[in-house]
């Protein structure tokens, strides 16, 4: 009997071992994707780019929206989104029905990686609104030792070239970036902006900077010294304002192609002396031109060799003029602030290439702005200084602790 029981157990074990357990696989659920305020899984998503000469009506017609509906959409959204200002090369997204009609339901115009406009016409009510993608700010540091060329060096180190322009703006009246010396050094604490946590979309504020030029140290800390104006300035470690009453240049990204020169000879005119009483800053057509100081517009017109130009009176001593604009953005009598856009780079009047000729008057006489000892901006109030010194203490310790790159990875800087 024992042998029989043992035999039965062995048979059962063997049979169980040979049986394969049945496996029930649950189908993987599709990943739910939300973007631009929509559940993209509910639509057919079509990404494209506006072609040269293409308009809003043609795009929607291609996606099965007839002309009367297009006209209704354009009329209802005109206060939010002017379809005539759409530019070729700008990406857009169509959210269409997931049925056989594939009829467009939503149009999304992407002004930049961050800003976009949504035109929603999937229901009887047409709506349009502007929005931004969430931006994450990460504080980073950078440093370098000057050897050669700024743009090449920034690119080599994977740094945003905009940082170089920020440096030149911060130290515009402290350091001559056209005469940097080998082994000059810099350090930065700045904000890097990201969308979707990993996609860089630009630079935020430079919180602190250090520049060693000719062996001399220059600190700069971003600080709101006057809350009534709500304007941040850069101050040094002694609380002195690094800014002047005037910007150094009317363009954000500045490149001087011709300086103020009363004895300039021009081959085109038989090598005769033709005084150049302006400073030429080159830039692509359409580059914004800024007023270099607060003031009132006294002239805004087209005239002969000047082309489109704007002239601004800043006070009883100083006036400035901006020539060859493609388009003027202010009119006579307008009050403008330092840094405000007053027009755009062009080639109107007598000019061989796109640039702005910047002219500077002192007591009614044209002078070289780069050689003027211009007045400083408003100094920091004495009552604010203790708060400022307390604020910058940790920033100074942090920037002092930033290491310079090794010999093989030196960042080169030269404007």
C-alpha positions in Angstrom: 0.0 0.0 0.0 2.8 2.4 0.9 4.5 1.7 -2.5 1.2 2.5 -4.3 0.8 5.8 -2.5 4.4 6.8 -3.2 3.9 5.9 -6.8 0.8 8.1 -7.1 2.6 11.1 -5.5 5.5 10.8 -7.9 3.1 10.6 -10.9 1.2 13.8 -9.7 4.5 15.7 -9.2 5.7 14.8 -12.6 2.4 15.7 -14.3 2.3 19.1 -12.4 5.9 19.9 -13.5 5.1 19.3 -17.1 2.0 21.6 -17.0 2.7 25.1 -18.2 0.8 27.8 -16.2 -1.6 29.9 -18.3 -0.4 33.5 -18.6 -3.0 36.3 -19.2 -1.3 39.4 -20.7 -3.1 42.7 -20.1 -2.7 45.0 -23.2 -0.5 48.1 -22.4 -2.5 51.2 -22.1 -1.4 54.1 -24.4 0.5 56.9 -22.7 -1.8 59.8 -22.0 -0.2 63.0 -23.5 -1.4 66.5 -22.5 0.1 69.5 -24.3 -1.2 73.0 -25.1 -4.1 72.3 -22.8 -5.4 69.4 -24.8 -5.3 65.6 -24.5 -3.5 64.8 -27.7 -4.6 61.2 -27.7 -8.1 62.4 -28.8 -6.8 64.0 -32.0 -4.7 63.3 -35.1 -1.7 65.6 -34.4 -0.2 67.3 -37.5 3.0 69.3 -37.1 4.1 71.6 -39.9 5.8 74.9 -40.8 4.4 77.9 -42.5 5.7 78.0 -46.1 6.8 81.2 -47.9 3.7 83.0 -49.2 1.3 80.6 -47.4 -1.6 82.1 -45.5 -4.0 81.0 -42.7 -6.9 80.3 -45.2 -4.8 78.0 -47.3 -3.6 76.1 -44.2 -7.1 75.5 -42.9 -8.5 74.7 -46.4 -5.9 72.0 -46.7 -7.2 70.5 -43.5 -10.9 70.5 -44.6 -12.1 73.8 -43.2 -14.2 75.7 -45.9 -13.8 79.4 -46.6 -17.0 80.7 -44.8 -15.8 79.0 -41.6 -12.3 80.4 -42.0 -13.8 83.9 -42.4 -15.8 83.4 -39.2 -12.6 82.3 -37.3 -10.5 85.2 -38.6 -13.2 87.7 -37.7 -13.8 86.4 -34.2 -10.1 86.1 -33.2 -8.7 89.4 -34.7 -8.4 91.1 -31.4 -6.2 88.2 -30.0 -4.4 86.9 -33.1 -3.9 88.8 -36.4 -3.4 86.0 -39.0 -1.9 88.5 -41.4 1.2 88.7 -39.2 2.0 85.0 -39.4 5.6 84.5 -40.6 7.0 81.9 -42.9 9.3 79.4 -41.1 7.2 79.5 -37.9 6.1 76.0 -36.8 2.4 75.2 -36.1 0.3 72.3 -35.0 -3.1 71.2 -36.2 -5.3 69.0 -34.0 -7.7 67.2 -36.3 -10.5 64.7 -35.9 -9.4 61.0 -35.6 -12.1 59.9 -38.1 -12.1 59.6 -41.9 -12.6 63.4 -42.4 -9.5 64.4 -40.5 -11.1 67.8 -40.2 -9.0 70.4 -38.3 -10.3 71.3 -34.8 -7.5 73.4 -33.3 -4.7 75.6 -34.8 -1.6 76.3 -32.6 0.8 79.0 -33.8 4.2 78.7 -32.0 5.8 82.1 -31.7 8.8 80.6 -29.9 9.7 77.5 -27.9 7.8 79.0 -25.0 5.0 81.3 -26.4 2.1 80.0 -28.5 -1.4 81.0 -29.6 -4.3 78.6 -29.6 -7.2 79.0 -32.0 -9.9 76.6 -31.0 -12.8 76.1 -33.4 -13.9 72.5 -32.6 -17.2 73.7 -31.2 -19.7 76.3 -32.3 -17.9 78.9 -30.2 -14.6 80.1 -31.7 -11.9 81.1 -29.1 -8.3 82.2 -29.2 -5.8 82.8 -26.4 -2.1 83.3 -25.9 -0.2 81.0 -23.5 3.3 79.9 -22.4 4.8 76.6 -21.7 5.9 76.2 -18.1 9.5 77.3 -17.8 11.9 75.8 -15.2 14.8 78.0 -14.0 18.1 76.4 -13.0 20.9 78.6 -11.5 24.3 77.7 -13.1 27.8 79.0 -13.1 30.4 79.6 -15.9 34.0 80.8 -16.0 36.7 81.4 -18.5 40.2 82.7 -19.2 40.5 85.0 -22.2 42.8 83.9 -25.0 41.1 84.5 -28.3 37.6 84.8 -29.7 34.4 85.0 -27.6 31.9 83.4 -30.0 34.1 80.4 -30.9 35.0 79.8 -27.2 31.4 80.0 -26.0 30.4 77.5 -28.8 33.2 75.2 -27.9 32.2 75.1 -24.2 28.5 74.7 -25.0 27.7 78.0 -23.5 24.9 80.2 -24.8 26.5 83.1 -26.8 23.9 85.5 -25.2 26.1 85.3 -22.0 28.8 87.2 -23.8 26.4 90.0 -24.7 25.1 90.1 -21.2 28.7 90.5 -19.9 29.4 93.3 -22.4 26.2 95.1 -21.3 26.9 94.7 -17.6 30.4 96.1 -17.9 29.7 98.5 -20.8 31.0 101.5 -18.9 33.6 99.7 -16.8 35.6 97.6 -19.3 36.4 98.2 -23.0 35.4 94.9 -24.5 37.2 95.8 -27.7 40.6 95.9 -25.9 40.5 92.8 -23.7 43.8 91.4 -22.6 45.1 87.9 -22.8 44.6 86.1 -19.4 41.7 88.4 -18.4 39.2 86.2 -16.5 35.5 86.1 -15.8 32.9 84.2 -13.7 29.2 84.2 -13.9 26.2 83.1 -11.8 23.2 83.0 -14.2 19.8 81.5 -14.8 19.3 78.8 -17.5 15.7 78.4 -18.7 14.2 75.0 -19.7 10.9 73.6 -20.9 10.0 70.0 -20.3 12.9 70.0 -17.8 15.5 69.3 -20.5 15.0 71.6 -23.5 17.0 74.9 -23.1 15.0 78.0 -24.2 17.3 80.8 -23.3 19.1 82.7 -20.5 17.3 84.4 -17.6 19.0 86.9 -15.3 22.7 87.1 -14.7 22.6 87.2 -10.9 26.3 88.0 -10.3 29.5 88.5 -12.4 33.2 88.9 -11.8 35.6 90.1 -14.4 39.4 90.4 -13.9 40.7 92.9 -16.4 44.4 93.9 -16.5 44.8 92.3 -13.1 42.0 94.4 -11.6 38.9 92.8 -10.1 35.4 94.0 -11.1 32.3 92.6 -9.3 28.7 93.1 -10.5 25.6 92.1 -8.6 22.0 92.4 -9.9 19.9 94.3 -7.3 16.6 96.2 -7.1 17.7 99.4 -5.5 14.5 101.4 -6.3 11.3 99.5 -6.0 9.2 102.5 -7.2 10.8 102.1 -10.7 11.0 98.3 -10.5 14.2 98.3 -12.5 17.2 96.1 -11.5 20.6 97.5 -11.9 24.1 96.1 -11.5 26.2 97.4 -8.6 29.8 96.6 -7.6 31.0 95.4 -4.2 31.1 99.0 -2.9 27.4 99.6 -4.0 28.4 101.8 -6.9 26.1 101.6 -9.9 27.9 100.2 -13.0 25.4 101.7 -15.4 25.5 105.2 -16.9 22.8 107.6 -17.9 23.3 106.3 -21.5 23.6 102.8 -22.9 26.9 102.2 -24.7 25.1 101.2 -27.9 21.6 101.2 -29.4 21.6 97.5 -30.4 21.6 94.6 -28.0 24.1 92.6 -30.1 26.5 95.2 -31.1 29.2 95.2 -33.7 30.9 98.4 -34.7 31.7 98.6 -38.4 32.6 102.3 -38.6 33.6 104.7 -35.8 33.3 108.5 -35.4 36.1 109.9 -37.6 36.3 113.5 -38.8 39.2 112.6 -41.2 37.7 109.4 -42.8 38.7 108.9 -46.5 36.4 107.0 -48.8 37.7 105.3 -51.9 34.3 105.6 -53.6 34.6 109.4 -53.5 38.1 109.5 -54.9 39.7 109.0 -51.5 38.6 112.4 -50.4 38.0 113.2 -46.7 34.4 112.8 -45.7 33.8 113.3 -42.0 31.8 110.5 -40.4 30.1 112.0 -37.3 28.3 108.8 -36.3 29.1 105.4 -35.0 27.8 102.5 -37.2 26.5 99.4 -35.5 25.8 96.5 -37.9 22.8 94.2 -37.5 20.4 92.2 -39.6 17.4 94.0 -41.1 14.7 94.1 -38.5 17.0 94.1 -35.5 15.3 96.3 -32.7 17.0 99.7 -32.2 16.8 101.0 -28.6 16.9 104.5 -27.2 20.1 104.8 -25.3 18.6 107.0 -22.6 15.3 108.5 -21.4 14.0 111.4 -23.5 11.5 112.9 -25.8 11.2 112.2 -29.6 11.9 115.5 -31.5 12.1 114.1 -35.0 10.8 110.9 -36.7 10.9 111.1 -40.5 12.5 110.1 -43.8 15.0 112.5 -45.1 17.6 112.0 -48.0 20.8 110.1 -47.1 19.6 109.6 -43.5 16.7 107.5 -44.7 14.2 106.7 -41.9 15.6 108.2 -38.7 14.6 109.2 -35.1 16.1 112.0 -33.0 15.6 112.1 -29.2 16.3 115.0 -26.8 17.4 113.7 -23.4 18.0 116.9 -21.5 19.4 120.4 -22.1 22.8 118.9 -22.9 22.4 115.6 -24.8 20.5 114.4 -27.9 20.9 111.3 -30.0 19.9 110.3 -33.5 19.4 106.9 -35.1 19.7 106.6 -39.0 18.8 104.2 -41.8 15.9 102.4 -40.1 13.7 100.0 -42.0 10.8 101.1 -39.9 10.2 103.7 -37.1 8.4 102.7 -34.0 7.9 106.2 -32.4 6.5 109.6 -33.4 7.3 113.2 -32.5 6.3 114.0 -28.9 6.6 110.4 -27.6 8.4 110.0 -24.3 10.8 107.0 -24.4 12.7 105.2 -21.7 16.2 103.9 -21.8 16.2 100.5 -23.7 12.8 101.1 -25.3 12.5 100.0 -29.0 12.2 103.1 -31.2 12.8 101.5 -34.6 14.4 98.6 -36.6 17.7 98.2 -38.5 17.4 98.8 -42.2 19.2 100.1 -45.3 17.2 103.3 -46.1 19.1 106.4 -47.3 22.8 106.2 -48.2 24.1 103.0 -46.9 25.9 100.0 -48.2 24.5 97.5 -45.7 22.1 97.0 -42.9 23.1 99.0 -39.8 22.2 101.9 -37.6 24.3 105.1 -37.7 24.2 106.4 -34.1 24.8 110.1 -33.7 25.4 111.9 -30.4 25.0 115.6 -29.6 26.5 117.4 -26.6 25.5 121.1 -26.3 24.4 121.2 -29.9 27.6 119.7 -31.4 28.1 116.1 -32.7 30.7 114.2 -30.7 32.1 110.7 -30.3 29.8 109.0 -27.7 32.5 106.4 -27.0 34.9 109.1 -25.8 32.5 111.0 -23.6 32.7 110.8 -19.8 28.9 110.5 -19.4 27.1 111.0 -16.1 26.4 107.9 -14.0 22.9 106.6 -13.2 21.3 107.5 -9.9 23.5 106.3 -7.0 22.2 103.9 -4.4 20.6 105.6 -1.4 22.7 105.4 1.8 19.7 103.9 3.6 19.6 100.9 1.3 23.3 100.1 1.4 23.2 97.9 4.6 20.5 95.7 3.0 22.5 95.5 -0.2 25.7 94.4 1.5 23.8 91.8 3.4 22.1 90.6 0.1 25.4 90.3 -1.9 27.5 88.6 0.8 26.4 85.1 -0.1 26.6 85.8 -3.8 30.1 87.1 -3.5 31.2 84.0 -1.6 29.5 81.8 -4.2 31.2 83.5 -7.2 34.6 83.5 -5.5 34.3 79.8 -5.1 33.7 79.2 -8.8 36.8 77.5 -10.4 38.3 78.5 -13.7 38.6 75.9 -16.4 41.8 73.9 -16.8 44.5 74.9 -19.4 43.0 72.5 -22.0 39.4 73.8 -21.7 40.0 77.5 -21.3 37.1 79.7 -22.5 38.3 82.4 -24.9 36.7 85.8 -24.8 37.2 88.8 -26.9 34.6 91.3 -28.2 
